[in-house]
């Protein structure tokens, strides 16, 4: 016999858990008090529950292991819910646990007690609460299985304090393995035939292509078909080399502009994504009427599209892509493919020259432009750096692909164009739109990559949502480089208000309400130093280059507060 709490800890170890990200609380003592008996479980202390969730989510995304979070009862779970939504959208396999009050007190409405399962259910794949010690083992196994069944995502377990102390049978913990399946032979043959007949193919790759073997299979299919490669506008993983000549940026955020970007193509393959996440209403379909639409997903839920799909395919991404590529070897016109690839290479060269020309034309001002700051960072980082980006407007550039980079046309990031992200694990973004993911996620990424330097590129508005992350970085001596892009405003909100006014025919000359962070300005250097992190404020490219060089000599975190121009400045 053993106690249910000990079985719970052994279950974590059986599933390969190495770290628990948490913020301690009294109802979590059943977990905390057992850590000394499980030295293989490293508890990462954070100062806010949302930070714990994002750190665990990105640790899971980087390692392929299920992230484990331990937060406090009801108010703590409430703090975590915003970034639980981010983990859900990012399809991060995470188990969030929270201590619950003793079940014998529930009828007396004890302090903090609430229905946490009901609270967590809308932002998780599944949520439950064991009612006896005998439930703990099976429910933990269920939590691991659901979190790791496509689409991956967070689950929640409420753990009553008395239930963890009940005596249970000492039973081994099972570890489920998911079978890999191909799409049907008929669907693979149909897809290969459509691609073979295509004159202008395009592929839109989502985060699902980051599964093991997926990026390699995706690259092979792109090159064998001569397809242009696009990504979703918000994505977590880098599933295709940003330096590749077939790379054509990110899709925009409304159906009309998505359709415009895809209009030149007669065959479009959508692979492993949440197509399409729109922000602005447009009555048109995001897929052009003139194109044949193929969609490959590893779960049936994704194939229930609101837009037309001519060739739906259900199967694991990597082996199915490889099977399609093998079929193409026997059928496709290789001369036509070579011509398409050559034309895409010419277009890529022109695109990159356009960005270089824009960079060369920038005035050497203080504060510097966002594009110049991003350039200095890409030049100064180690080539094997892991980058997490939560500074959308600081990175976007207009390359003449259909209008302003925010409003229409394919979107390009100067970060991706200036730094070669070759595979998943090199660049991480955020999904769901919630702020705070980048700074907190950097903790999990650095712990997952002890031999690589993590750089977190964060907007000054975003940084305040997870500023507590700096203390954990200092406490654990994680050598993260935090770059804060300080434009003293919510710049993306100003862009979005411009679009709102334009769409509804409103006055474009009115001031922006409550979107400035300049009175008083945020002093990130002082904030960082107060949380134990070395920091420096810079305004010029020379100062930024020097600050990066000095930061890379440290074996501890460092924050560089980069003052950049705002939306209406040159």
N, C-alpha and C positions, 0 to 999 in steps of 0.2 A: 504494500500500500504506500501511497505518497499523497501529498497535498496537490490540489488542482493547480495552484500557482507554480509549483515545481514542474508539473507536467507542461504548463504553458511555456515556461522558459526552455525546457528541453525541446518542445515543439519548434520554437524559434530557431534553436541551434540545428535541428534536423533539417530545416529548410534553408540552411546556409546563411542565416542572419549573422552579420558581424557588428552592426551598429544599431542603436536605438536612439532616435532623436526626440528629446523631450524637455518639458518644463515641469519641474517637480511640484507635486501637490499632495495633500494629506491622503486623499482617496487613492493615490497611486503608490502608497507605501508597500502594498503587496508585491509590486514589481520592483521598486527601488531597493527594498530590503533584501531581495534575492540576488542582486547583481554581484555581490561579493563571492557568491558560490558559482558564478558563471563568468569567469574572467574573459572568456571569448566574446562576450557581448559588451561592446564599448558604448557607454552611455554618453551622448553628446548633449551637453547642457546648453539650452538656448533660453532667451529671456522673454520670448513671446511665442505662443502656440502656433501662430501662422508661420513663423520662421521655421519651426520644427517640421511642419508639413512640407514646405517648399524644399528645405534642405534634404529631407528624406526622399521626396519625389525625384529630385535631380540626381541624388545618389543612386536611386533605382534605375533611372534612365541611362546613367553612365555605366553601371555595373551589370545590368540585367538581372540583379537580385531584387527581391521584394523589399521595399522600404518599410521600416517599422517606426511608428510614431506613438509616443505616450504623452497624452495631454491631461490637463486637469478636468474635473467634472464641469458641469454645464457652462459656466462663464468661459472656461478655457476652451471648450469645444466651440462656443460661439466665436471666440477669437480666431479659431482655426478655419472656420467654414469658408471664408473668402478664398483662401489658398487651396482648400480642398476642391473647390470648383475648378481652380487652375489645374490641379492634378487630374481631375476628371477629364478636362478638355485635352490635356497632354497625354492621356492614356498611360499614366504612370501607375505601375502596380504597387500600391501602398496599402498597408493595414494601419489604420488609425485606431488607437485604443484610448479609453478614458476610464478612470476609476469611477464606480458608481457607489452610492451609499449602501449600507447594509440593508438587505432586502427585508429584514425584520423591522426596520424603521419606516418603510415606505408608506404605510398607512397613517403615519404620524407626520408626514410632510417634513422631513428633516432638512437641515441647511443644505442649499445647493441642489436639492433633488429636482429632477425634471425628466421628461421622456426624451433621453438623448438619442434613442434609436429614431424617433420621429424627426428630431432636429437634423440628424445626419443623412437620412434617407434621400432627400432631394439632390444631394451633391455626391452621392456614392453609388456604386453598382449594387451594393447590398449592405444592410446594417442589421445587427442582432445583439442580443444580450442573453448570456447563459443564465438559466434559472437554478442550476445546481452544478456542483463540481463535475458530475458526470458529463455535463454538456460542453465543458471547456475544450477538451481535446477534439471532439468531432467538429465543433464550431470553428476552431482555429484552422483545422484542415480545410473546411469549407471556405473560410476567408482566403486562404492562400490559393485555392483552386479558382475561385471567382475572380480574384484580382489578376490572375494570370491566364484568363480565358479571353480571347479577342472579342470585342475590343478591351484591352487591358484597362485597369482603372482602380481607384481607391475603394476600399471597403471599411466598415466601422464595426468595432466591438466595444460594447459597454461592459465593464468588468466589475460586478459588485464585490465589495471588499470581503464579505463573509464567504462568498462562493469560491474565491481563490484559496481559502483556508480549509475547505472541506476535504476529507479523505476520499481518494479515488483509487481505482485499480492502476497499477503500474503497467501501462500498455505502450507498445512502441508507436511512434508517430509515423503515419504513412506520408509519402511524398508523391503526389500525382505527376505524371509526365504526359504532356499533350502530344497526340499523334499529329504528324505532318501529313497534309493531304494536298494533292494536285487538283486544279480545276479539271473539269471533264475533258476527255480527249476531243470531243466534238467542239467544245468552246475554244480550246487551244488551236485546233485546226481552222476554225472560223476566224479567229483573231489573226493568225498568221496570214491567211488569205487576204483579209482586209488590208493588212499592213503591206503585203506584197504588191497590191494594186494601188496603194496610195501614191499620189504625186507630191503631196505636201503634208507629211505626218507631224504630229506634235504629241508630246507626252507631258502630263501634269502629274508630278510625283508628290504624294503626301508622306506623312511621317510613318505610315505603315511599311514603306519601303526600307525603313531602317532595321527591320528584323534581320537576324543573322543570314548572311549571304545575299540579302536583298540589294544593297548598293552595287555589288559586283555584277549581279544579274541585270540590274537596271542599266548600268553603263554599257554592258554588252549589247542590250537590246537597242539602246539609243544609237550606238555606233553602227550596228548592223542594219538599222532601218533608216538612218539619216534623219532622225527626228530632232526637232527643237525641243528643249527640255525646260519646262516651267515648274515653279513651286507654288504652293499655297501662300497667300499673303502673310499669314501668321503660322509659323511652324516651329517645332521643337528641335528637330534633327537636321543635320546637313547630310542629305541622302545622295547627293551628286556633287562632284567636284566643282567648286565655284570658278575655278580657272579653266574649265573645259570649254572648248569653242562652241559646243552645242547648247550651253547654258544661256537661258534667255530671261532670267529674273523671276520676279514674283507676280502673280496675278493681282489685279486690283480688287477693291472691296464692294463692288456692286455689279449686278447682273449685266447691265448695259455695257460697261467697260470690259467686263470679262469676255462678253461675246465679241466685242471689237478686237480684243487682243487675239482671240482664237479664230476670227473670221478668215484669215489667209490660209487656213489649214483644212484639208479635206477629210482627214482622219485624226481623231483625238482620243488618246488613251488616258483614262483617269486611274491612278494606281494608289490604293491604300490611303485615302484621305477623307476629310470631313467636308466634302464638296457640296455646296460652296458656302462659305461663311460670309454673308453679306452684311453691310452696315447700312446701306441706303436703298430705299425702295425703288425698284425699276420693274415695270410690268413685263419686260421681255425675258425670254429664257436666257440663261447664261451660256448655253451651248448653241452655236450657230446652226441654222436650218440646213446649211449646205454641207455640214460635216457629218461623217459617221462617228458615233460615240461608242467607245468600248470602255467598260469599267471593270476593274479587277479589285476585289476585296476579300479579306480573310474571314469575314463574318456577314451573315445574311442581312443583318439589320442595316448595314450600310448600302445594300443594293436597292433598298426601298427609296429610290430617288424621287424628288419632286420634278425633275427634268427628264427629258427623253434619254434613254440608254438603249442603243441598238444591239449591243452584244454584252450582256452581263456575264461576269465570270466569278465564281466562288471557289477560292482555294488559297493555300498559303502563297505568299507573294514570291519569295525567292525561287522555289522550284517551278512555279508556273511561268515566271518570266524566262527562266532558263529553257523550259520546254518550248515556249513561243520562239525564242531565238534559234533553237535547234531546227524548228520547222522552217524558219526564214532562210536558213542556210541552203535549203533545197529548192527554194521557190523565188527568191527576190532577185531583182535586176541589180547586180552589184555595181554596174556602171552608173546607174541612176543614183544609187546610194552615195557613191563617191562624189558625184556632182553636188548632191545636196549637202553633204558634209563639208565640201570645199566652200560652197556658198555661205554656209553658217560660220565657217572659220573667217571668211572675209568680213562678214557682218560683225563678228566678235571683235575683230581687230579695229574696225571703225568705231564700235561702241567704246572700247577701252581708250582709243585715241581721243574720243570726245570727252571722256572723264578726265584724261590727262590734260587736255586743253583747258577745261574748266578749272582744274587745280592750278595750273600755271598762271591763269588769269586772275586768281584771287589776290587781293591786296594783302600785304603783310601788316595786318592791323593788330591792335590789342584793344579789346579782346579779339581772339581769332574766330574765324568762321567754323561752324561744325564740321564742314568737309575737310578743312585743313587740320583740325584736331584729330579727326578720324585717320587721316593720312599719316600723321606723325605717330599715332599709336600702331598702325599696321606696320610701319617701318621699324619701330622700336621693340616690338614684342619678339620673344624667341619664336623660331619657326615651328616648334612643337607645342606652342601654347594652346590651352583650352580656353575658349572664349564663350562667355554667356552675355547676351545682349538684351538690354531693356532700355534702349534709347532710340526708339523708332525714328523720330523726326531728325535726329542728329546724323543718321546714317543714309537716309534716302537721297538719291541724286536724280535729276532729270536728264535723260540721255536722248531726248527727242523722239520718244517712242509713243507719242500720242497725247502729249500734254503734260501738265504738272504731275510730278511723281505722286502726289497725294490724291489728286482728283481722278486721273485717267491714264490709260496706257499701262504697260508692264512696269513694275516698280523694281528699281535696282538699289542695292546697298553699296555705298562706297567701301564699307568694311569687307563685303564679299568680293568686290572687284579688286581690292587692294591687298587682300590676304588670301592665301590659298588654303581653303578648307576642303580637304580631300575625302574625308570619310566621316561617318557618324562618330561622335565623341570629340570632334574638333570644334564645332560651333553649336551652341544651344540657344534657342529662343524661348518665348513663352506663348501659351495659348490662353484663351478665355478673356483676355483683356484686363485682368486684375493686376494691380501694381504690387510690387514687393517681391515678385518671383526671382528676379535677377540677383539681387544682393543676398537673399537667403539661399537661393539655389547654389550660389558660388561655394558655400560651405560644404554642401554635399558633393559637389564636383571636385573640390580640392582633396577631400578625404578619399574619394574614389580614385584620384590621380596623384598619388604622393610624389611621383617622379616627373610631373609636368607642372608648369606654372599656369594657374588659372587667372584670367583677366575678366573682371566684371565691368561691363560698360553700361552705366546707369544714368538715366535722366535725373535731374535734381528733384523733380516732383515725385518720381518713383522711389527714390532713395529713402524718403521719409516714412514710407510704409513698412520698412523692414530695417530701420537703422540699428535696431538691437543686434543685428547680425554681426556688427563690428566687434562687439564684446566677445562673442564666441570665437571669432577669428583670432582675436588677441589672446584669449584664454588658452586656446589650443595651438597657438603659434602657427597658424595656417598661412603660408606665404602668398596670399591672394593680393593681386593688384586691383584695387577698386578705383575705377575712373568715373568721376561724377561730371556730367556735362551740365554746367550751370548757366542756363540762359535766363534764370530768374522768372520763369513763367511756365504755365502749362501750355507748351507750344502746340501740341497735338490738338488740344481743345480749341485753340484759336483757328487752326486749319479746319476743324470740323464745324465750327460756328460759321466760317466763311461758306462752307458747302451748304449748311442748313439754310443760311440766308439766301444763297443763290438758288437753291431748289424751290424755296417757298416765296421767292420774289420780294424779299425783305430788304431793308436799308443796309447796304454794304458798308456804309461809312460810320456806323455807330461804333463806339468803343467796345472793347472786350470786357465783359463784367466778371470780376472776381477770378481772373485767370493769371494774375501776376503774383510773384513771390519775392517782391523787391522791397517791401516795407514792413518789417526790416528784411534785408537779404539773408538767406540761409547761409550760415557760416559752417560749411562742412569740415573745414580743417579743425575748428574748435570742437565740433561734435565728435569727430573721430578721435582726437586726442583725449577727450573726456571719457571715451570708451576704451582707451588703451591702445589705439592704433596710430602709428606715425602718419603724418599728413603734410601736404604741401599745396598751396594755392598758386596756380599759374595763369598767366594771361597771354603769353606769347609762345610761338612755336619753339624758340630756343629754350625757353624755360621748361616747356613740356618735354623736349628731348632729354634735357639734363635730369629732370625728375624721374623719367622712366629708367635711365641708366642707373641712377642711384637706388631706385626701388628694387631693381633686379639684383643688387648686391646684398639685400636683406634676406634673412631667413625668418621673416615675420611679415604680417600683413602691412600694407601701405595704401593710403588713400591719396589720390591726386585730384584735387578740385580744379577743373578746367573751366575758366570763365570764357564763355562763347557768346557770339552775337545772338540776339533774339530774332523773332520772326520777321520783324519789319526793319531789321538792320542789314547792311550789306554783308 
